[in-house]
Amino acid sequence: MHWKNKIVLITGAASGIGLALSKEMIRRGAMVWMTDISADIHERAKNLGDNATSEILDVSCIKGFQAFISKITSTHKQIDYLFNNAGIGYGCDAGELTHEHYDHYIDINIRGVTNGISLVYPIMIKQGFGTIVNTASVGGLIPSSLMAPYAMTKHAVVGLSISLREEAKHKGVNVNTLCPGSVNTPIFDSTSPNSLPRVRSTKLREYTREKDVSISPELFAFNALNDIEKNKSLIIYPKMFRFIVWLYKNFPRIYSLITNQNLKQEFNRVKQE
């Protein structure tokens, strides 16, 4: 009954983890406002029934975000959950990246989160309750070669989230951080946008050995929501990535030796192309 009639806002809900979270929360009885920059969000929400409402939203645009929050608050008396889930990621050699690539990462992965927090956190403080869930990544806890700007932004989300958690608990607000490891989402097939200078994309599925260790977005969502109900701080799935984080923190040289083998293979592959 935890999610029954809860008012939930989630960004990046048209695919992957965002869509899986939306489905699972609706299955548990929540009323979910699903947003995404893609127009596909309307069809996704339609398929989930009356408890799903869709809206196109560019999370990097504060004015659009403000208008959306105003729409929610005029419809409901409260906001129970904010899921800052929208994000981008693609693999490539950092030597090919321009300032435009970094700006794009910052706009979506960091500013998209801070925009949501700056607008919804004061509402939750005023109402005296609420939960903010930020989607970071295991890449926000360990080095992620060939995804340097992605790791940069996810480290920022982790830092923001665990710091805000300590403040927010004194005001009745919970903050949880999702740190998915290898979850089988479209991010593994993503490339840099056509609007940016072209870069050679890393074959992320092969580089990260994704096919050997990944779980489905649905399983991640099921486990994550159970942990959110328990108000866990860092939520990491698949579980094996908890060991990987532990290994890096306690034995960084061993971690480096293991990961550098994959890195060398990828560099050799690029040379041969």
N, C-alpha and C positions, 0 to 999 in steps of 0.2 A: 504493500500500500504506500510505500515511500514516495512514489512518483505520481500517484493518483491526483489528477487535476493541477499538477504543478505547471507554472508558466515558464517555458524554456525558450531561450533564444540561442540559436546555433548558426555560426557562419561556416562557409565552405561545406555546405550540406548536400551538394548535388552528386557527390561521388565519394568513394573510399570510406574512411573512418567517419566523416561527417554524416554521410547517408546511413551508415550502419548504426551510429549512435541514435540518429533520429528514429529509425525503425524500432530499435529496442526500447527507447523511451516511450514511444507511442504505444508499443505493445504492453508496457507497464502502466499505461494510463495517463501519461503526460500530454499537455497541449503544447505542441512544438511549432515555433516560428522558424522555418527553414530559410536560410538566405544563401545566396551564391552569386558570383559575378556572371555565371552562365545562365542563359535563359532555360536551360534544361531543368532548373530548379522547380519550375511550375509543374512539369510532368511528373517529377519525382514526388512532389508533395501530393499531387492529385491521386497518385497510386497508393498513398498511405492513409487516405480517408479523411474524415471530418476533423480529426485532431491535429492535422498538419496544415499550416498556412505558409505560403511561399512569398518571397520577395527577392527581387534582384538587388544586390548590394555590393558595391566596391568598398571593401573595408578600409582602404587607404584614404578614402574621401570622407573627411570629418562631417561635412555638411550633409551628405547623404546618410551617414550613420545617425546624425542628430535627428533627421527627419524620420528615420525608421524607428528610433527609440520613442520619439513623440507619438508615433502611430500606435506603438504597443501600449504605452502608458495611458493613452486616451481610450484604449479598448479594455485594459485590465487594471486592477487596482494595485498590482504588484508584479515584480519580476523575481521569480524564484531561482532561476539558473541562467547564467550567461556562459556559453561555450565559445571561447575564442579559438576556433578550429581552423579557419582559413589559412592556407599556407602554400608555398611553392617550393620546388626543389628539383634540381637536375644535376647530373654529374658531369664534370669537365675539369680539364687542367686549369688551375688558377692563373697560369701564365697567359691564357687567352682571354681572360675576363677584363672588361673595361669598367669604368666608374658607373656606367649605365646599368650594368648587371648588378653591381652591389646596391645601387639605389633601388632597383626593382625588388631585390630581396628585402631590403630594409622597409620599403613602403608596405609590402604585404605581410611579411613575417613578424616585424616588430611594430610598425605603426598600426597595423590592423589590430594587434592585441591592445596597444595602449589606447587607441581610439575607443575600443569597447569598454575598457576599464574606466577611462576618464568619464564616460557617460553613464555607465550603469552602477559602478561602485558607490557614488554618492546617493543614488536612489536606494541601494540596499542598506547603506548606513542609516538613512532616514527611516526606512521601514523596519530596521532592526534585525533583519535576517536576509539570507541569500547565499548563493554559492557561485563563485567564479571558477571555471575550469579552463585552463589554458593548455592547448596542445603544443607541446615542445617536441622532443625526440630523444632517443638514446644518444643521438648525435649532439645533444646539448649537454651531455655528461662525459663524453669521451671524444678524442680526436676523430675526425671523419675526413680523411684524405680524399681528394677529388670532389669534395663537396664543402670546400672551405667556407664560402659565404653562407651556405645553409647551416653549417655548424655554428658559425658566428651568431646568426640570428637565434638559433635554438638555445645556445648558451645564454643569450640575453633573456629569452623567455623564461628559462629556468631560474636565472638570477632574480628577475622581477617577481616571479611567482612565489618562490620560497621566502623572499623578503616581505612581500605584501602579506603573505599568510600570517606572519608573526604580528603584523599590525592589525590585520582585519579581524583576527579572532577576538580582539578586545572590543570589537564593535558588532559582534554577532554574525560576522560574515566569514564563510569558509573559502579557502582557496586551494584547489587541487591542480596538480600538473600531470598531464598525460605524457609519458615518454615511450611511445611505441618503438619497438626495435624493427624487426623485419615483418611488416604487415603487408600483405599482398594488395597494394593499391596502385592506381594509375601513376603515382609518382615515380615508380621504377621505369616507366616508359616515357617520362617527360623529357622534353628538350627545351632549350632556351626559346623564348617567344620570337616570332618572326619580326617583331618591331625592334628587336635589339640586334647588335652586331652578331653575326653567326659564330658559333664555337662548335668544335667537335665534341659531341656528347659521348660520355662514358657509357658503356653497356652495364648499367647499374645492376641488373639482375645477375649477370655473370660475375661482376666485380665483387658484389657483396655476398655471393653464394645464396641469393635470396631463395631460390627454389628448394634449397636443402633445409632451411630453417624457418620459413615464414609461416604465419597463421593468417586466417581470413579476417577481414575487417569485422565480420559479425561476431567472431569469437573474441576479438579484442574488445569490441563494444560491450559484450555481455560481461566480461571480466572487469572492465574498467568501471562500469556503472555499479557493480557490486562493491568495488573499492571506494568509489565516491560516496556511496551510502555509509561506509565506515569512516569517511573523512580521512583517507590516507593522503599523505602529502605527495610523494612521487609514485606514480603508477606505471610500472614497467612490465610489458608483455611483448613477446614470449618470455617466459621466466628465465630462459637461459641467458638473456641479456643482463639480468641482474648479476650473474656471475662475471660476465664480460666487464661490466662497470666496476665490480669489485676487483677484478684482475688488473684493470688499468690503474685504479687508485692505489693498490698495494704493490703491484709489480709492473710498473710502467715499461721497463725494458723488455720484459717478456711479451707484453702486449704489442710493443713496437716490432719485435722480431716476427711475430705471427702475422700482423697486418701488412708489414712491408713485403711479404712474399706475394700477396695479392696485388699490391701496388706495382711491384716490378713486372708482374705478368701483364698488367694493364698497359703500362708504358711500352713494353715490348710489342704488344698487339697493335698499338697505335703506330709504332715505327714501321711495322710490316704492311700497313694499309697504304 
